[in-house]
Every structure is written in C-alpha cells, then in structure tokens.
Amino acid sequence: MKQLVLDIRPDAPPTLDNFVAGANAELVATLALLTERSTAAQLPSRHLYLWGAPGSGRSHLLRATVAMARDGGRPTHLLRAADIGDALPETADALVAIDDIDQLGGDQLGGDQLDGQPRASAQIALFNAFNRARGNGQSLLLAGPCAPLGLSVREDLRTRVGQSLIYEVQPLDDGSRATILATLAERRGLRLADEVVDFLLRHGRRELPSLVAVLDALDAASLERKRPITLPLLRDVMQQGLRI
C-alpha cells in the first residue's frame, strides 16, 4: 500500500491512490476490498463507517471508493445524508455510500418521537437498509464527524452503525505534510525553502488542500515577481490578503 501518493492537484478526481494514506493504510486497503461484492463478503462486516475531523479526507474516501467500485462494475449510489428522504436505493449488490450521517433528519426537522428517540424518515430508511443488506447483497459505506456513540440518531440505528467496521481517519503528521509540499514544489520546478514549510506548519491551516492552495498562490507570486519562494515572499503575499 502506497503511503504517499502525490497526484493531489485540486482539480484531480479523488481516487484511493491519490489519497495520502499516512497512518490510514489499513483503512484504504479495506475500502478497496469493499468495492467488489466478492471481497466485501470476506470482511468481518459488509458495512463500514469512517469518521474524522473536518478536512481529514472523509468525503474524498467516499467518492474515491464509489468511483473504484463503479469502474469495476459494481452498482453504486453516493448520497448526502441531508438529501435522503424516506427510502434508500434497493439496487441489488450495490455499494451505497452516505456522507455526513450526522445530518440525517431528526426531531429537529419535524420527525415524531418513539420512546424518546427521533423517528425521522431518513433515519428509518438507513435502518431499513441495514436490515435488507444481507438479502440484497448491498454494502453500506458511511461517514461522519464522530464515533458512533456521539451520533445524534435513534438508538437502534446507532447500534447498527456500531456493528459496522469502524475506522477513525488519522491526520497526517508534519513530516508527511512537509514531504508532500517539497515534492509538489519540486515537480513544478520550484525551490521551496525549509523556513517556508516550517512557517506554514506552525502558523497555517494544516489540512492538505489548504497547504496546496497556499503553494499555488506562492507559485503564481514567484512567477509574477521573478523571486524565489522564501519567507519574505510569503509574508508579502500574506500582506496582500493570502490566508494561510
């Protein structure tokens, strides 16, 4: 499993190969198994729930896994929890991916209550999808911002999610971030001073897309001003409005 794959242009379609795995190599390998029904059936659970902080790559992983499954011939559905109504697709053998399941409808959206639990139709739809999955061969791939215990959903649904394979998306360490920035700069023919990388990791946003966006801005400024990418150039661009 590749640990650092660096084709991470902002416009590059998400794939499992261009997700920078870092400490998430096992998660990425498991997602690859989930893309085919035959290998998914060999896993301890046919369903997977991944969670992590904003910017950790949850949505990238869902989109990449769905794309890989679709390219391999498995039926797929990719849904946002907030858009789910009272039913989910029942396509046989499909991989059904749902992002942001913390946004499944609850009593705050007008659902009624049963034994103190919200009975929003979207939550019932997902609960029913779990129950149908053994018969119709579906796999559910779910993502949210917290472990199952922290989800504000019906207790019976939380139990189903908790019985899935559960992975926390681990953040990159600073060494991996620095390596990625240096490699991207080298591919563009740029010399990125170590002090610039150190400054960004100490004072900037640490999510990889934010760091790549800063590198894009520095690349443009360096070309326009015919100056190397150094700390003085970074400070000049920040004074002109660049947010790091």
PASEBA-1860 file (N, C-alpha, C; in nm, 3 decimals):
! residues 244
1> MKQLVLDI> 0.084/-0.119/0.000/0.000/0.000/0.000/0.088/0.125/0.000 ~ 0.066/0.213/-0.095/0.145/0.335/-0.102/0.111/0.426/0.015 ~ 0.212/0.483/0.075/0.190/0.570/0.189/0.179/0.716/0.148 ~ 0.251/0.756/0.043/0.247/0.894/-0.001/0.231/0.896/-0.152 ~ 0.113/0.924/-0.200/0.087/0.936/-0.342/0.051/1.081/-0.368 ~ 0.122/1.144/-0.462/0.123/1.289/-0.461/0.054/1.353/-0.582 ~ -0.030/1.281/-0.652/-0.108/1.344/-0.758/-0.231/1.408/-0.695 ~ -0.211/1.521/-0.625/-0.318/1.578/-0.543/-0.351/1.720/-0.587
9> RPDAPPTL> -0.353/1.742/-0.718/-0.397/1.871/-0.768/-0.540/1.895/-0.722 ~ -0.578/2.023/-0.695/-0.714/2.049/-0.650/-0.821/1.998/-0.746 ~ -0.787/1.992/-0.878/-0.886/1.950/-0.976/-0.877/1.802/-1.009 ~ -0.787/1.729/-0.942/-0.774/1.586/-0.969/-0.892/1.512/-0.909 ~ -0.955/1.419/-0.985/-1.065/1.342/-0.928/-1.015/1.257/-0.813 ~ -1.093/1.242/-0.707/-1.047/1.164/-0.592/-1.036/1.017/-0.625 ~ -0.924/0.958/-0.590/-0.903/0.814/-0.602/-0.840/0.765/-0.473 ~ -0.841/0.634/-0.453/-0.772/0.580/-0.337/-0.621/0.594/-0.351
17> DNFVAGAN> -0.571/0.599/-0.475/-0.428/0.615/-0.496/-0.380/0.756/-0.464 ~ -0.464/0.859/-0.492/-0.415/0.994/-0.464/-0.460/1.047/-0.329 ~ -0.517/0.960/-0.246/-0.536/0.993/-0.105/-0.405/0.965/-0.033 ~ -0.354/1.065/0.039/-0.228/1.047/0.110/-0.255/0.965/0.235 ~ -0.218/0.838/0.231/-0.264/0.744/0.333/-0.206/0.772/0.471 ~ -0.076/0.800/0.479/-0.015/0.817/0.611/-0.044/0.698/0.699 ~ -0.107/0.722/0.814/-0.139/0.614/0.908/-0.270/0.543/0.873 ~ -0.327/0.572/0.756/-0.457/0.515/0.718/-0.445/0.403/0.615
25> AELVATLA> -0.328/0.339/0.608/-0.308/0.237/0.505/-0.408/0.122/0.519 ~ -0.437/0.079/0.641/-0.532/-0.031/0.660/-0.672/0.011/0.615 ~ -0.713/0.133/0.647/-0.843/0.182/0.603/-0.852/0.183/0.451 ~ -0.751/0.235/0.383/-0.754/0.243/0.237/-0.760/0.102/0.177 ~ -0.684/0.008/0.233/-0.687/-0.129/0.183/-0.825/-0.192/0.202 ~ -0.889/-0.164/0.315/-1.022/-0.220/0.341/-1.125/-0.160/0.247 ~ -1.114/-0.031/0.219/-1.206/0.032/0.124/-1.192/-0.030/-0.014 ~ -1.071/-0.064/-0.053/-1.051/-0.128/-0.183/-1.122/-0.264/-0.187
33> LLTERSTA> -1.118/-0.338/-0.076/-1.190/-0.466/-0.069/-1.340/-0.446/-0.077 ~ -1.388/-0.335/-0.024/-1.532/-0.308/-0.021/-1.588/-0.280/-0.161 ~ -1.503/-0.247/-0.256/-1.551/-0.208/-0.388/-1.605/-0.325/-0.470 ~ -1.570/-0.448/-0.433/-1.619/-0.566/-0.504/-1.702/-0.651/-0.408 ~ -1.815/-0.700/-0.456/-1.901/-0.776/-0.366/-1.831/-0.901/-0.315 ~ -1.752/-0.967/-0.400/-1.688/-1.092/-0.359/-1.589/-1.070/-0.246 ~ -1.511/-0.963/-0.253/-1.415/-0.936/-0.146/-1.482/-0.871/-0.026 ~ -1.585/-0.792/-0.049/-1.658/-0.732/0.063/-1.719/-0.839/0.152
41> AQLPSRHL> -1.764/-0.948/0.091/-1.826/-1.056/0.168/-1.727/-1.127/0.259 ~ -1.598/-1.110/0.233/-1.495/-1.173/0.315/-1.458/-1.090/0.437 ~ -1.504/-0.966/0.442/-1.473/-0.881/0.555/-1.557/-0.920/0.677 ~ -1.513/-0.884/0.797/-1.591/-0.915/0.918/-1.731/-0.854/0.914 ~ -1.747/-0.742/0.845/-1.878/-0.682/0.822/-1.882/-0.630/0.680 ~ -1.999/-0.639/0.616/-2.011/-0.589/0.480/-2.027/-0.436/0.479 ~ -2.038/-0.374/0.598/-2.059/-0.230/0.608/-1.940/-0.165/0.678 ~ -1.915/-0.038/0.645/-1.802/0.034/0.704/-1.844/0.176/0.738
49> YLWGAPGS> -1.803/0.220/0.856/-1.826/0.359/0.899/-1.690/0.421/0.927 ~ -1.662/0.533/0.861/-1.538/0.605/0.887/-1.571/0.744/0.939 ~ -1.488/0.790/1.031/-1.515/0.920/1.091/-1.383/0.993/1.114 ~ -1.393/1.124/1.120/-1.275/1.207/1.142/-1.313/1.353/1.139 ~ -1.218/1.436/1.177/-1.241/1.580/1.183/-1.259/1.638/1.043 ~ -1.322/1.757/1.033/-1.332/1.823/0.903/-1.194/1.838/0.840 ~ -1.186/1.811/0.710/-1.059/1.820/0.640/-0.975/1.695/0.647 ~ -1.026/1.590/0.712/-0.947/1.468/0.726/-0.951/1.380/0.601
57> GRSHLLRA> -1.043/1.409/0.509/-1.050/1.332/0.385/-1.165/1.235/0.376 ~ -1.265/1.248/0.466/-1.378/1.155/0.463/-1.449/1.155/0.328 ~ -1.482/1.272/0.280/-1.557/1.280/0.154/-1.473/1.230/0.037 ~ -1.344/1.262/0.038/-1.253/1.210/-0.066/-1.260/1.058/-0.069 ~ -1.253/0.995/0.047/-1.251/0.850/0.053/-1.383/0.790/0.004 ~ -1.495/0.851/0.039/-1.623/0.801/-0.010/-1.632/0.811/-0.161 ~ -1.598/0.928/-0.216/-1.607/0.947/-0.361/-1.510/0.854/-0.434 ~ -1.390/0.838/-0.378/-1.290/0.753/-0.442/-1.334/0.607/-0.442
65> TVAMARDG> -1.390/0.561/-0.331/-1.433/0.422/-0.321/-1.550/0.395/-0.415 ~ -1.644/0.488/-0.421/-1.757/0.473/-0.512/-1.708/0.468/-0.657 ~ -1.614/0.556/-0.693/-1.562/0.558/-0.829/-1.493/0.426/-0.864 ~ -1.415/0.373/-0.769/-1.345/0.246/-0.794/-1.444/0.132/-0.810 ~ -1.547/0.129/-0.725/-1.649/0.025/-0.736/-1.724/0.035/-0.869 ~ -1.761/0.155/-0.906/-1.833/0.176/-1.033/-1.748/0.133/-1.151 ~ -1.619/0.170/-1.151/-1.530/0.131/-1.260/-1.513/-0.021/-1.268 ~ -1.526/-0.086/-1.153/-1.514/-0.232/-1.151/-1.644/-0.304/-1.182
73> GRPTHLLR> -1.750/-0.229/-1.207/-1.876/-0.290/-1.247/-1.977/-0.310/-1.136 ~ -1.946/-0.266/-1.014/-2.044/-0.280/-0.906/-2.142/-0.163/-0.909 ~ -2.272/-0.185/-0.896/-2.366/-0.073/-0.888/-2.333/0.014/-0.766 ~ -2.349/0.144/-0.780/-2.313/0.236/-0.672/-2.417/0.346/-0.658 ~ -2.425/0.399/-0.537/-2.503/0.519/-0.509/-2.423/0.602/-0.409 ~ -2.407/0.730/-0.437/-2.339/0.822/-0.346/-2.438/0.930/-0.306 ~ -2.467/0.941/-0.176/-2.573/1.029/-0.127/-2.522/1.115/-0.013 ~ -2.579/1.234/-0.002/-2.559/1.317/0.116/-2.674/1.290/0.212
81> AADIGDAL> -2.642/1.273/0.340/-2.746/1.238/0.436/-2.859/1.340/0.436 ~ -2.824/1.468/0.421/-2.925/1.573/0.427/-3.025/1.564/0.312 ~ -2.990/1.490/0.205/-3.078/1.480/0.088/-3.164/1.354/0.088 ~ -3.147/1.268/0.188/-3.219/1.141/0.190/-3.362/1.164/0.238 ~ -3.457/1.102/0.169/-3.596/1.110/0.209/-3.636/0.991/0.293 ~ -3.744/0.923/0.253/-3.795/0.813/0.333/-3.756/0.677/0.280 ~ -3.664/0.672/0.182/-3.620/0.544/0.128/-3.481/0.557/0.068 ~ -3.409/0.446/0.068/-3.278/0.440/0.004/-3.285/0.343/-0.113
89> PETADALV> -3.196/0.357/-0.210/-3.199/0.265/-0.325/-3.186/0.120/-0.281 ~ -3.261/0.033/-0.345/-3.258/-0.109/-0.312/-3.187/-0.191/-0.419 ~ -3.104/-0.126/-0.501/-3.032/-0.193/-0.609/-2.953/-0.312/-0.555 ~ -2.973/-0.427/-0.612/-2.904/-0.548/-0.566/-2.754/-0.534/-0.583 ~ -2.679/-0.582/-0.484/-2.532/-0.587/-0.486/-2.465/-0.450/-0.487 ~ -2.538/-0.344/-0.463/-2.483/-0.210/-0.475/-2.397/-0.172/-0.354 ~ -2.304/-0.082/-0.380/-2.234/-0.011/-0.273/-2.306/0.122/-0.254 ~ -2.364/0.142/-0.137/-2.439/0.265/-0.108/-2.357/0.346/-0.008
97> AIDDIDQL> -2.308/0.461/-0.052/-2.225/0.547/0.031/-2.305/0.670/0.073 ~ -2.299/0.702/0.202/-2.373/0.816/0.256/-2.278/0.900/0.338 ~ -2.264/1.026/0.298/-2.174/1.118/0.366/-2.249/1.198/0.471 ~ -2.178/1.236/0.576/-2.231/1.325/0.681/-2.356/1.267/0.746 ~ -2.348/1.146/0.797/-2.470/1.085/0.851/-2.515/1.154/0.980 ~ -2.433/1.242/1.036/-2.480/1.323/1.148/-2.592/1.417/1.105 ~ -2.608/1.437/0.974/-2.712/1.526/0.923/-2.839/1.452/0.881 ~ -2.848/1.325/0.914/-2.975/1.255/0.892/-3.085/1.325/0.971
105> GGDQLGGD> -3.202/1.332/0.915/-3.311/1.404/0.980/-3.342/1.350/1.118 ~ -3.376/1.441/1.208/-3.416/1.403/1.344/-3.537/1.483/1.385 ~ -3.565/1.482/1.515/-3.684/1.553/1.562/-3.674/1.702/1.539 ~ -3.548/1.754/1.525/-3.533/1.897/1.500/-3.582/1.934/1.361 ~ -3.601/1.831/1.273/-3.651/1.858/1.139/-3.798/1.820/1.126 ~ -3.861/1.797/1.240/-4.004/1.771/1.234/-4.043/1.627/1.246 ~ -3.946/1.538/1.268/-3.982/1.397/1.286/-4.055/1.376/1.417 ~ -4.135/1.270/1.425/-4.204/1.242/1.550/-4.111/1.162/1.641
113> QLDGQPRA> -4.162/1.119/1.755/-4.079/1.052/1.854/-4.139/0.916/1.888 ~ -4.050/0.821/1.920/-4.093/0.692/1.971/-3.997/0.655/2.083 ~ -4.052/0.642/2.205/-3.968/0.611/2.321/-3.853/0.710/2.336 ~ -3.882/0.837/2.308/-3.782/0.940/2.325/-3.680/0.949/2.213 ~ -3.691/0.862/2.110/-3.594/0.863/2.001/-3.656/0.929/1.878 ~ -3.576/1.010/1.803/-3.627/1.072/1.681/-3.659/0.967/1.576 ~ -3.772/0.984/1.508/-3.814/0.888/1.406/-3.815/0.953/1.269 ~ -3.714/1.034/1.240/-3.708/1.097/1.109/-3.703/0.990/1.001
121> SAQIALFN> -3.766/1.019/0.889/-3.778/0.919/0.783/-3.642/0.877/0.730 ~ -3.546/0.968/0.723/-3.414/0.932/0.670/-3.345/0.831/0.761 ~ -3.361/0.847/0.891/-3.300/0.752/0.984/-3.366/0.614/0.971 ~ -3.497/0.612/0.956/-3.567/0.486/0.937/-3.523/0.421/0.806 ~ -3.503/0.503/0.701/-3.460/0.450/0.572/-3.324/0.382/0.584 ~ -3.231/0.443/0.659/-3.100/0.382/0.675/-3.109/0.256/0.761 ~ -3.189/0.259/0.866/-3.208/0.141/0.949/-3.262/0.025/0.865 ~ -3.359/0.054/0.780/-3.416/-0.050/0.694/-3.314/-0.102/0.594
129> AFNRARGN> -3.226/-0.012/0.546/-3.122/-0.055/0.452/-3.027/-0.154/0.517 ~ -2.991/-0.130/0.643/-2.910/-0.228/0.716/-2.980/-0.364/0.720 ~ -3.109/-0.362/0.749/-3.183/-0.488/0.763/-3.197/-0.563/0.630 ~ -3.203/-0.488/0.519/-3.218/-0.552/0.388/-3.087/-0.602/0.329 ~ -2.975/-0.552/0.380/-2.847/-0.569/0.312/-2.808/-0.715/0.293 ~ -2.834/-0.799/0.392/-2.796/-0.940/0.378/-2.871/-1.005/0.262 ~ -2.995/-0.967/0.244/-3.074/-1.027/0.138/-3.045/-0.973/0.000 ~ -3.014/-0.843/-0.010/-2.994/-0.786/-0.143/-2.847/-0.764/-0.179
137> GQSLLLAG> -2.756/-0.807/-0.090/-2.614/-0.802/-0.122/-2.551/-0.665/-0.117 ~ -2.620/-0.567/-0.062/-2.564/-0.432/-0.056/-2.455/-0.421/0.052 ~ -2.365/-0.325/0.030/-2.272/-0.280/0.133/-2.298/-0.134/0.158 ~ -2.296/-0.094/0.285/-2.316/0.045/0.322/-2.180/0.103/0.363 ~ -2.146/0.218/0.304/-2.025/0.291/0.338/-2.068/0.427/0.391 ~ -2.048/0.449/0.520/-2.100/0.568/0.587/-1.985/0.652/0.641 ~ -2.008/0.783/0.649/-1.906/0.873/0.703/-1.972/0.978/0.790 ~ -1.901/1.018/0.896/-1.950/1.120/0.987/-1.835/1.182/1.063
145> PCAPLGLS> -1.864/1.280/1.148/-1.759/1.355/1.217/-1.717/1.297/1.351 ~ -1.783/1.192/1.397/-1.754/1.141/1.531/-1.779/0.991/1.536 ~ -1.732/0.929/1.643/-1.757/0.786/1.664/-1.907/0.761/1.679 ~ -1.953/0.638/1.655/-2.096/0.610/1.661/-2.164/0.657/1.789 ~ -2.094/0.645/1.902/-2.155/0.683/2.029/-2.195/0.829/2.032 ~ -2.127/0.914/1.954/-2.157/1.056/1.954/-2.261/1.100/1.853 ~ -2.311/1.009/1.773/-2.410/1.045/1.671/-2.547/1.070/1.734 ~ -2.612/1.175/1.691/-2.747/1.207/1.740/-2.850/1.140/1.650
153> VREDLRTR> -2.861/1.010/1.666/-2.956/0.932/1.587/-3.030/0.836/1.680 ~ -3.131/0.770/1.627/-3.204/0.670/1.702/-3.108/0.565/1.758 ~ -3.140/0.513/1.873/-3.050/0.416/1.937/-3.038/0.289/1.853 ~ -3.148/0.244/1.791/-3.138/0.122/1.711/-3.050/0.144/1.588 ~ -3.052/0.264/1.530/-2.965/0.293/1.418/-2.820/0.305/1.463 ~ -2.798/0.371/1.577/-2.662/0.381/1.630/-2.602/0.242/1.653 ~ -2.685/0.148/1.700/-2.638/0.012/1.721/-2.595/-0.052/1.589 ~ -2.675/-0.032/1.483/-2.639/-0.087/1.352/-2.508/-0.027/1.302
161> VGQSLIYE> -2.493/0.104/1.314/-2.368/0.168/1.271/-2.250/0.113/1.351 ~ -2.271/0.095/1.481/-2.165/0.046/1.568/-2.123/-0.096/1.539 ~ -2.207/-0.172/1.469/-2.174/-0.310/1.432/-2.097/-0.317/1.300 ~ -2.079/-0.203/1.235/-2.002/-0.198/1.111/-1.852/-0.201/1.143 ~ -1.770/-0.217/1.040/-1.628/-0.190/1.057/-1.612/-0.040/1.081 ~ -1.537/-0.001/1.181/-1.526/0.140/1.219/-1.380/0.182/1.212 ~ -1.357/0.291/1.141/-1.222/0.346/1.130/-1.227/0.496/1.157 ~ -1.134/0.543/1.238/-1.111/0.686/1.251/-1.005/0.726/1.149
169> VQPLDDGS> -1.034/0.826/1.068/-0.936/0.875/0.971/-0.828/0.951/1.046 ~ -0.707/0.900/1.042/-0.597/0.959/1.117/-0.535/1.075/1.040 ~ -0.505/1.186/1.107/-0.445/1.300/1.037/-0.302/1.271/0.997 ~ -0.255/1.343/0.896/-0.115/1.335/0.856/-0.028/1.394/0.966 ~ 0.095/1.343/0.976/0.190/1.408/1.066/0.266/1.516/0.989 ~ 0.338/1.600/1.062/0.406/1.713/0.999/0.514/1.668/0.902 ~ 0.579/1.555/0.932/0.680/1.505/0.840/0.621/1.472/0.704 ~ 0.502/1.409/0.704/0.436/1.376/0.578/0.393/1.503/0.505
177> RATILATL> 0.339/1.600/0.578/0.298/1.725/0.515/0.417/1.795/0.450 ~ 0.530/1.800/0.520/0.649/1.867/0.467/0.700/1.794/0.342 ~ 0.699/1.662/0.346/0.744/1.585/0.230/0.656/1.610/0.109 ~ 0.525/1.614/0.131/0.432/1.638/0.021/0.454/1.775/-0.040 ~ 0.465/1.878/0.043/0.487/2.013/-0.010/0.617/2.022/-0.088 ~ 0.724/1.965/-0.034/0.852/1.971/-0.102/0.847/1.897/-0.236 ~ 0.778/1.783/-0.239/0.769/1.705/-0.362/0.686/1.776/-0.467 ~ 0.574/1.833/-0.426/0.491/1.910/-0.520/0.567/2.028/-0.576
185> AERRGLRL> 0.643/2.099/-0.491/0.721/2.212/-0.538/0.828/2.167/-0.638 ~ 0.893/2.056/-0.608/0.998/2.006/-0.698/0.940/1.970/-0.834 ~ 0.820/1.912/-0.835/0.757/1.875/-0.962/0.725/1.997/-1.047 ~ 0.706/2.111/-0.982/0.678/2.234/-1.055/0.806/2.310/-1.089 ~ 0.919/2.254/-1.053/1.045/2.322/-1.078/1.073/2.433/-0.979 ~ 1.012/2.425/-0.859/1.027/2.529/-0.759/1.123/2.483/-0.650 ~ 1.189/2.579/-0.590/1.269/2.551/-0.470/1.194/2.611/-0.352 ~ 1.141/2.525/-0.266/1.062/2.570/-0.152/1.152/2.570/-0.029
193> ADEVVDFL> 1.182/2.687/0.022/1.273/2.698/0.136/1.215/2.627/0.258 ~ 1.303/2.562/0.333/1.258/2.490/0.453/1.188/2.584/0.550 ~ 1.234/2.709/0.557/1.173/2.802/0.652/1.028/2.833/0.615 ~ 0.996/2.826/0.485/0.858/2.848/0.441/0.769/2.733/0.489 ~ 0.817/2.611/0.471/0.741/2.494/0.515/0.721/2.498/0.666 ~ 0.828/2.529/0.739/0.818/2.536/0.886/0.716/2.641/0.929 ~ 0.718/2.756/0.862/0.625/2.864/0.897/0.480/2.821/0.872 ~ 0.456/2.758/0.758/0.320/2.715/0.725/0.268/2.611/0.824
201> LRHGRREL> 0.355/2.519/0.864/0.311/2.415/0.957/0.293/2.468/1.099 ~ 0.363/2.574/1.132/0.349/2.633/1.265/0.229/2.727/1.274 ~ 0.204/2.802/1.166/0.107/2.912/1.176/-0.012/2.898/1.081 ~ -0.009/2.805/0.987/-0.115/2.796/0.888/-0.215/2.686/0.918 ~ -0.318/2.678/0.834/-0.412/2.567/0.840/-0.340/2.441/0.796 ~ -0.366/2.333/0.863/-0.284/2.214/0.843/-0.347/2.112/0.748 ~ -0.473/2.138/0.705/-0.534/2.046/0.610/-0.458/2.053/0.478 ~ -0.440/1.937/0.415/-0.360/1.932/0.293/-0.415/2.021/0.180
209> PSLVAVLD> -0.547/2.025/0.155/-0.596/2.114/0.050/-0.559/2.261/0.074 ~ -0.560/2.305/0.201/-0.523/2.442/0.233/-0.375/2.466/0.203 ~ -0.291/2.371/0.240/-0.148/2.385/0.214/-0.119/2.388/0.065 ~ -0.188/2.304/-0.012/-0.168/2.304/-0.157/-0.215/2.436/-0.218 ~ -0.325/2.492/-0.166/-0.373/2.621/-0.216/-0.271/2.731/-0.190 ~ -0.206/2.728/-0.073/-0.101/2.827/-0.044/0.015/2.809/-0.140 ~ 0.054/2.685/-0.167/0.162/2.661/-0.262/0.126/2.714/-0.400 ~ 0.001/2.698/-0.443/-0.044/2.754/-0.571/-0.024/2.905/-0.574
217> ALDAASLE> -0.064/2.971/-0.464/-0.051/3.117/-0.458/0.095/3.160/-0.461 ~ 0.180/3.088/-0.390/0.322/3.121/-0.389/0.385/3.095/-0.526 ~ 0.342/2.990/-0.592/0.391/2.960/-0.726/0.360/3.077/-0.821 ~ 0.235/3.125/-0.816/0.195/3.236/-0.902/0.272/3.363/-0.868 ~ 0.290/3.392/-0.738/0.362/3.512/-0.697/0.509/3.505/-0.736 ~ 0.568/3.388/-0.723/0.708/3.370/-0.761/0.728/3.395/-0.910 ~ 0.636/3.343/-0.991/0.645/3.362/-1.136/0.626/3.508/-1.173 ~ 0.526/3.570/-1.111/0.495/3.710/-1.144/0.609/3.805/-1.105
225> RKRPITLP> 0.668/3.781/-0.988/0.769/3.873/-0.935/0.911/3.828/-0.963 ~ 0.922/3.708/-1.023/1.054/3.654/-1.053/1.142/3.648/-0.928 ~ 1.081/3.598/-0.820/1.151/3.584/-0.693/1.136/3.440/-0.645 ~ 1.236/3.387/-0.575/1.223/3.252/-0.519/1.121/3.251/-0.406 ~ 1.071/3.132/-0.377/0.972/3.119/-0.269/1.048/3.113/-0.136 ~ 1.050/3.226/-0.071/1.117/3.240/0.058/1.017/3.296/0.159 ~ 1.060/3.305/0.284/0.973/3.360/0.387/0.936/3.505/0.360 ~ 1.029/3.591/0.313/0.987/3.728/0.279/0.878/3.732/0.171
233> LLRDVMQQ> 0.887/3.646/0.070/0.783/3.645/-0.033/0.651/3.600/0.028 ~ 0.654/3.498/0.112/0.531/3.453/0.177/0.468/3.566/0.258 ~ 0.548/3.638/0.332/0.494/3.748/0.413/0.437/3.858/0.325 ~ 0.504/3.887/0.214/0.450/3.988/0.121/0.314/3.946/0.067 ~ 0.301/3.820/0.030/0.173/3.774/-0.025/0.067/3.771/0.083 ~ 0.105/3.739/0.205/0.009/3.742/0.317/-0.040/3.884/0.341 ~ 0.047/3.983/0.331/0.007/4.122/0.349/-0.093/4.166/0.243 ~ -0.091/4.100/0.129/-0.184/4.133/0.020/-0.312/4.050/0.027
241> GLRI> -0.327/3.975/0.137/-0.455/3.908/0.158/-0.453/3.757/0.156 ~ -0.338/3.694/0.133/-0.336/3.548/0.133/-0.359/3.497/0.274 ~ -0.458/3.408/0.288/-0.484/3.343/0.416/-0.417/3.208/0.417 ~ -0.337/3.187/0.521/-0.270/3.057/0.532/-0.337/2.973/0.639
END
